[in-house]
Amino acid sequence: MANTKAISDRTERKKVKRTARKKATPKPKRTTPRGSAKKKVRKLTRGASKR
């Protein structure tokens, strides 16, 4: 993405960012599913009390 720190005008900055986004190469398709690195929640055993 283009560096837009120097541009103070909001609409101008949006315009520059949008053109940069259009020029950028498209991202490749995901090889792993989203959230695969997230910690998995362990299921509690049936009938067992938490305390």
C-alpha positions in Angstrom: 0.0 0.0 0.0 1.2 3.5 -0.7 2.6 5.5 2.1 0.0 8.3 2.8 1.4 9.7 6.0 2.4 13.0 4.3 -1.1 13.6 2.8 -3.2 15.5 5.3 -6.4 15.8 3.2 -8.6 12.8 3.9 -10.3 12.5 0.5 -7.0 12.8 -1.3 -5.5 10.1 0.9 -8.4 7.8 0.2 -8.0 8.4 -3.5 -4.3 7.5 -3.4 -5.0 4.4 -1.3 -7.7 3.2 -3.6 -5.6 3.5 -6.7 -2.7 1.7 -4.9 -5.1 -1.1 -3.9 -6.3 -1.5 -7.5 -2.7 -1.7 -8.8 -1.6 -4.3 -6.2 -1.4 -7.9 -7.3 -4.3 -10.0 -6.0 -3.6 -12.1 -2.9 -3.1 -15.9 -3.4 -5.8 -18.3 -2.3 -5.4 -19.6 1.3 -3.5 -22.9 1.7 -4.7 -23.4 5.3 -8.1 -22.7 6.7 -8.6 -19.4 8.5 -8.2 -19.6 12.2 -6.3 -22.9 12.0 -3.6 -21.6 14.4 -6.2 -20.6 17.1 -6.2 -22.4 20.3 -9.0 -25.0 20.3 -11.5 -25.0 23.2 -11.6 -28.3 25.1 -15.1 -29.7 25.7 -16.1 -30.4 29.2 -17.0 -34.0 30.0 -20.7 -34.6 30.4 -22.1 -34.3 33.9 -18.9 -33.1 35.4 -19.2 -30.0 37.6 -16.8 -27.1 37.0 -16.2 -26.7 40.7 
